[in-house]
Amino acid sequence: MKHPIKPPSDAKKPTTLRLDTPVAPPWPSYQGNSQFTGTSPSGRVTVYVDPTLDPPGLQNAQDLVNDADRVVTANDAIFGTVGGPVSVIVFALGGNTDGTGGADHMGCDYTTGAAIEVCASYGNAARVSALFEAELSECSMGGNLCGTSTGEGLSRWCAAVISNNALADFATAPQWAQSGMPDFVNQTEATDQNAVSTGCTMAFLSWLMSQNHPLGQIAPTMVSLGDNGTLAQLYADLTSDSQQNAWPSFQAAVDALPGGITDDDPFGGAAQPSQVAHITPLTAAIAGRVFASILGNVATGKAANQIVADVRALLVAAPAVKAAAASLCYPKSRRLVPPAAGGRK
C-alpha cells in the first residue's frame, strides 16, 4: 500500500549534538543511546533519536521537532485543554523503519505517559507525526479511556485528523466488519488490543462526524464519560436522542453504505468541516501566558535552556493540568501497531 504524504521539501537538516543536551527520560522499551535532536519552539516537545539510524531516520527526528508544535496545538484544540511537556524518541521500533513498528508510552496523562516512543518512517515525516499524536492524545485523556476500545479508537482518530490519515495501513474498521459487526456500541471492551472492538469505535466515530459532530466535540465528551462510558452514551450526549437508538441507527447507516466498510472512515467523517474544536478561554489564557513568558525572556536575554525551563514550569502549573489530569492513572496503554503486526490489535 502506497502512502503519498511526503515530508516538507524544505525540511531542515539534522542538527548536531549540542553542549546543553538535556537528560533523556526512561523510555518504555528503548535501551540504546538517546541523541538529543532539539526542542520545539514552544518548549513543549523535546525530541531524541537513536544515533545508529540511517540519515533518513535522523531526518525523521528533525522533522518532528519542526512539526511538534503544530501537533500539540491541534491536540489541545481537539481536547479543549493545554497539555504538558513531553519527550519523544525516534528509533526502529520492532526493527522497523517504515512506521509499522508503531508507537508506545506508559500512562494516560502527562506525568506517567510523557516519555513517548515512535517508530522511524524513512521518507515519510507525516507517519512519525501521526504516531506521536496517537500517544500524545492519550496523555490528554487525563486517566480516562486509555487502555479501552473506545480510547484506542479516539487516539487513532486524532492521529488520522492531524496527519491526513498517514496511518491508513493501521485500519481496524474492516476487521470489525469482517468479524460480523459485533455490538461494541452498547459495551466497551477493557482493552486496546482488540482490532474488532477498536474497529467498531473507528466506524462509529466516522458516522458521528459525518452527522456534524466534530472530533473536537466528541473527544471531550468521551473523556467525561470515562473508562466505562459507551459509544451509545456518547451518541445520546451529542444528539439528545435516547442511547437505545444508537446501535440500530448505526446499523442502518452501515447497511446503507454502498461499498461497505473498507477503511476507518467509511462515512467520510474526516471530510466534514472543523474536526477541531475552538480553544477554550482557559486554554487561550494559558497559551497567552506561555507566549508572554517567551517574549519577556527573549527581551531580557535569558539563555535558551532557561526559556524552555520557564515554559515547562508554566505548563506543569497550568491549573494542575486540568485538575492534575483528572488524577493519575496507572499504566494501561499498550503499544500502537498495525493489525497484522499485533495479532488482535
C-alpha positions in Angstrom: 0.0 0.0 0.0 1.4 3.4 -1.0 1.3 6.5 1.2 1.5 9.7 -0.9 2.0 12.0 2.1 5.6 13.3 1.9 7.8 15.3 4.3 8.2 19.0 3.5 10.7 19.6 0.8 12.3 22.5 2.8 12.8 20.4 6.0 15.9 21.3 7.9 18.8 19.0 8.0 19.5 17.1 11.2 21.3 19.1 13.8 24.5 18.1 15.6 24.6 17.2 19.3 24.5 20.4 21.4 26.6 21.0 24.6 23.5 21.8 26.6 21.9 18.4 25.9 19.0 17.6 28.3 19.0 14.3 30.0 16.6 11.8 28.3 13.9 10.2 30.5 13.5 6.4 30.9 11.7 5.1 27.9 9.0 2.3 27.8 11.3 -0.1 25.9 14.2 1.7 24.2 17.5 0.9 25.8 20.0 2.5 23.5 21.7 5.9 23.4 19.3 8.9 23.2 20.8 11.6 21.0 19.2 15.0 21.6 17.8 16.4 18.3 16.1 19.6 19.5 13.2 21.1 21.4 10.2 22.7 19.7 9.9 26.5 19.7 7.2 26.4 22.4 9.4 24.2 24.7 6.7 21.6 25.0 8.3 18.8 23.0 11.9 17.5 23.3 12.9 15.1 20.6 15.7 12.4 20.8 16.8 9.9 18.2 18.7 6.6 18.1 22.0 7.8 16.6 22.5 4.5 14.9 19.7 5.2 12.5 20.4 6.0 8.8 20.2 9.6 7.7 16.5 9.3 6.9 15.8 8.3 10.5 17.8 11.3 11.8 15.8 13.5 9.4 12.6 12.0 10.9 13.6 13.3 14.3 14.4 16.8 12.9 11.1 16.9 11.0 9.3 16.0 14.2 11.0 18.9 16.0 9.8 21.2 13.2 6.2 19.8 13.3 5.7 19.2 17.0 4.1 22.5 17.9 1.6 22.1 15.1 0.7 18.7 16.5 0.4 19.8 20.2 -1.7 22.8 19.2 -4.1 20.7 17.2 -4.3 18.2 20.1 -5.0 21.0 22.6 -7.9 22.1 20.3 -9.3 18.6 20.0 -9.5 18.1 23.8 -10.1 21.7 24.8 -7.2 21.6 27.2 -3.5 22.5 27.3 -1.2 19.5 27.6 2.1 19.3 29.4 5.6 18.9 28.2 6.7 15.6 26.6 9.8 13.8 25.4 9.9 11.7 22.2 12.5 9.1 21.0 12.5 8.1 17.3 14.0 4.7 16.6 13.5 1.5 14.7 10.7 0.2 17.0 10.4 -3.5 16.5 13.3 -3.3 14.0 11.1 -1.4 11.5 11.9 1.9 9.7 8.6 2.3 7.8 6.5 3.3 10.7 4.9 -0.1 11.1 6.7 -0.6 14.5 4.0 1.8 15.8 4.4 3.9 19.0 4.2 3.4 22.7 4.1 5.2 26.1 3.2 4.2 29.6 0.5 6.1 31.5 -2.5 8.0 30.3 -1.5 11.5 31.5 1.3 14.0 31.2 3.0 12.7 34.4 3.3 8.9 33.8 3.0 8.9 30.0 5.2 11.8 28.9 8.0 9.6 27.6 6.8 8.6 24.1 8.4 6.2 21.6 7.7 6.4 17.9 8.9 4.3 15.1 11.1 5.8 12.4 9.5 6.1 8.9 12.1 6.8 6.4 11.0 9.4 3.9 7.6 9.9 5.5 7.5 12.6 8.2 3.7 12.6 8.4 3.7 9.0 9.7 6.1 9.9 12.5 3.9 12.9 13.5 0.8 10.7 13.4 2.4 8.1 15.7 3.4 10.9 18.0 -0.2 12.3 18.1 -1.7 8.8 18.8 0.3 8.6 22.1 0.0 12.4 22.9 -3.8 12.3 22.6 -3.9 9.5 25.3 -2.0 11.8 27.7 -4.8 14.3 27.1 -7.4 11.8 28.2 -6.5 12.6 31.8 -6.5 9.0 33.1 -9.7 8.1 31.3 -10.3 5.8 28.2 -6.6 4.9 27.7 -6.5 1.1 27.6 -10.1 0.7 26.4 -11.5 0.1 23.0 -13.1 3.5 22.9 -10.0 5.3 23.9 -7.9 3.4 21.4 -10.3 4.4 18.7 -10.3 8.0 19.7 -6.5 8.2 19.7 -6.3 6.6 16.3 -8.8 9.2 15.0 -6.8 12.0 16.5 -3.7 10.7 14.6 -5.7 10.5 11.4 -7.0 14.0 11.6 -3.7 15.7 12.3 -1.8 13.7 9.6 -4.3 13.4 6.8 -4.6 9.7 7.5 -0.9 8.9 7.2 -1.5 5.6 9.1 -4.1 4.2 6.7 -2.5 0.8 6.9 -3.4 0.7 10.7 -7.1 0.5 9.8 -9.2 -1.7 12.1 -12.8 -1.0 11.0 -12.6 -3.5 8.1 -11.7 -6.2 10.7 -14.8 -5.3 12.7 -16.9 -5.6 9.5 -15.3 -9.0 8.6 -16.0 -10.3 12.1 -19.7 -9.9 11.8 -20.0 -6.4 13.2 -20.5 -7.3 16.9 -22.1 -4.7 19.1 -19.4 -2.7 20.8 -21.7 0.4 20.9 -23.6 -0.7 24.0 -20.5 -2.2 25.6 -16.9 -1.0 25.9 -14.1 -3.6 25.9 -11.4 -3.0 28.6 -8.5 -3.5 26.2 -6.8 -1.5 23.4 -5.5 -4.7 21.8 -8.6 -6.0 20.0 -8.8 -4.8 16.4 -12.5 -5.8 16.3 -13.7 -3.6 19.2 -11.4 -0.8 18.2 -12.7 -1.0 14.6 -16.3 -0.6 15.8 -15.2 2.6 17.5 -13.5 3.8 14.4 -16.6 3.3 12.2 -18.9 4.7 14.8 -16.9 7.9 15.2 -16.7 8.2 11.4 -20.5 8.1 11.4 -20.9 10.7 14.2 -18.5 13.1 12.4 -20.5 12.7 9.2 -23.5 13.9 11.2 -21.8 17.2 12.0 -20.3 16.2 15.4 -16.7 17.1 15.0 -13.8 15.4 16.8 -13.3 18.4 18.9 -16.8 17.8 20.3 -16.5 14.1 20.5 -13.2 13.9 22.4 -14.1 16.0 25.5 -17.4 14.1 25.8 -15.7 10.7 25.7 -13.2 11.8 28.3 -16.1 13.0 30.6 -17.8 9.6 30.2 -14.7 7.8 31.5 -13.5 4.2 31.1 -16.9 2.7 31.5 -18.6 5.1 29.1 -20.1 3.5 26.0 -20.5 4.8 22.4 -24.3 4.6 23.0 -23.9 7.1 25.8 -21.7 9.3 23.6 -24.4 9.2 20.9 -27.1 10.2 23.5 -25.0 13.1 24.8 -24.2 14.5 21.4 -27.6 14.1 19.8 -30.0 14.3 22.7 -31.6 11.1 21.4 -32.0 8.0 23.6 -28.9 5.9 23.8 -31.1 2.9 23.0 -31.4 4.2 19.4 -27.6 4.4 18.9 -27.0 0.8 17.8 -30.0 0.4 15.5 -29.4 3.8 13.9 -25.7 3.0 13.4 -26.6 -0.4 11.9 -29.0 1.1 9.5 -26.3 3.6 8.4 -23.8 0.8 7.9 -26.3 -1.3 5.9 -26.8 1.7 3.6 -23.1 2.1 2.7 -22.8 1.4 -1.0 -19.3 0.0 -0.8 -19.3 -1.5 2.7 -16.5 -0.8 5.2 -13.1 -0.9 3.6 -11.2 1.7 5.7 -11.5 3.5 9.1 -13.6 6.3 7.7 -16.5 4.6 5.8 -18.8 7.6 6.2 -16.3 10.3 5.2 -16.4 11.9 8.6 -12.9 13.4 8.3 -14.0 15.4 5.2 -16.6 17.3 7.3 -15.5 20.9 8.2 -13.9 21.8 11.5 -12.9 18.5 13.1 -11.0 20.6 15.7 -12.9 22.5 18.4 -12.4 26.1 19.3 -9.8 26.6 22.0 -11.5 27.3 25.4 -10.9 30.5 27.3 -8.8 28.6 29.8 -6.6 27.2 27.0 -6.2 30.6 25.4 -5.3 32.2 28.8 -2.6 29.6 29.4 -1.3 30.0 25.9 -1.1 33.7 26.3 0.9 33.4 29.5 3.3 31.0 27.7 3.8 33.4 24.8 4.3 36.3 27.1 6.9 34.4 29.1 8.8 33.6 25.9 8.8 37.2 24.7 9.8 38.5 28.1 12.7 36.1 28.4 13.9 36.8 24.9 13.8 40.6 25.6 15.8 40.2 28.8 18.4 38.0 27.1 17.8 34.8 29.0 19.6 31.6 27.8 17.6 29.2 25.6 17.6 26.5 28.2 16.2 28.9 30.8 13.4 29.9 28.4 12.5 26.3 27.9 12.6 25.6 31.6 10.2 28.6 32.3 7.8 27.4 29.6 7.8 23.9 31.1 7.1 25.3 34.6 4.1 27.3 33.3 2.7 24.2 31.6 3.1 22.0 34.6 1.4 24.6 36.8 -1.5 25.2 34.4 -4.5 24.6 36.7 -2.8 21.3 37.7 -3.2 20.4 34.0 -6.9 20.2 34.4 -7.0 19.1 38.0 -3.9 17.0 37.9 -5.1 15.5 34.6 -8.2 14.2 36.4 -5.9 12.3 38.8 -3.1 10.0 37.7 -3.8 6.6 36.2 -1.7 3.5 36.3 -0.2 2.5 33.0 -2.8 0.9 30.9 -1.8 1.9 27.4 -0.3 -0.7 25.1 1.8 -0.3 22.0 0.1 1.0 18.9 0.8 -1.2 15.9 -1.0 -2.1 12.6 -3.4 -5.0 13.0 -1.2 -7.5 11.1 1.7 -6.7 13.4 -0.1 -7.1 16.7 -2.4 -10.0 16.2 -5.6 -8.8 17.9 -4.7 -5.1 17.6 
